[in-house]
Amino acid sequence: MLIQENISLKSLNSFGCNANASHFCIIKRKDELNDAISWCKHQQKPFLILGGGSNILFTKDFDGLVIKIDIKGIELVKETPSDIIINVGAGENWHLLVKYCVQKSWGGIENLSLIPGTVGAAPIQNIGAYGVEAKDCITQITAYDTQLNQWVTILNKECQFGYRTSLFKQEKNRYIITEVQFSLQKQPTLHTDYGAIRDVLHRKQIKQPSIEAISDAVIEIRTEKLPDPTKLGNAGSFFKNPTVSIEVFDALKAAYPNIIAFPISNTEYKLAAGWLIEQTGWKGKRNGAVGCYEKQALVIVNYAEATGIEIYNFSEEIIQSVLDKFGIQLEREVNVV
């Protein structure tokens, strides 16, 4: 393991924001991680775990060790007539894993196609799209517990998965994920209820879709709605969809009959944050080098050489506008450093 000094992180975050790490290393094996954490403790330096850099906003330099997890590998653990269990290195590219599983006809994560980032980041955010969440297929996590200084295996039921959250997000920096185990189906239950997917399948006249057809539909939808981070700096959805009580939803519905929301239980609704932002006039709006994407209000983009602070301040203005108009407090999905 090589620890480098004064390394630029500009190419390692999808916003393309310029920030430096006082120290930096790349971890390709689990035993190297022990060495990296020991170095931090000996030097009394903080650490920051970095995956694909697709869900992070650097607003300043990091005076500590940035640890980029690059552990690779896809291992077949168990196969039955109906299921496949695989163990995947945290450094694997998420979308490439989805493509691999689709090609093998292993179902379960096809609706999560084209989500940027690495496999290790998927459980932290409990990434989700089009009716599916990562937790639906994750069986267990292998991680290094920096509090107990030991390797642990954490079962799905212990991960405290919720909407865009998990144990790993709640206890930040305690667990460093190195491997994720998935259970996939040979005869999968297909999730085609989402309107946009139905529309694509209908247009293509696909009446009995395969997981490949669903993956292709999701890729088409995301490509149309979301900017390519290699061409326009962004971190995908910047804000979470807020959850409100049925009483709050009823009041909002009375005042705004066209509000977009989805029931998630008998007592709660999930509001479409993109709709809230659009109603406050931010969609397509630009302020210097920062803007709200013209095709999807949830996405903040770096048009030029915007700093992390400029992007953060832009998001603050959006949050305040939504709060003033609707009384709803938006929460960032992106990790701000």
Summary of the structure (lengths in Angstrom):
residues: 337
radius of gyration: 20.5
end to end distance: 24.5
largest distance: 61.8
contacts: 1109
relative contact order: 0.13
helix: 32%
strand: 30%
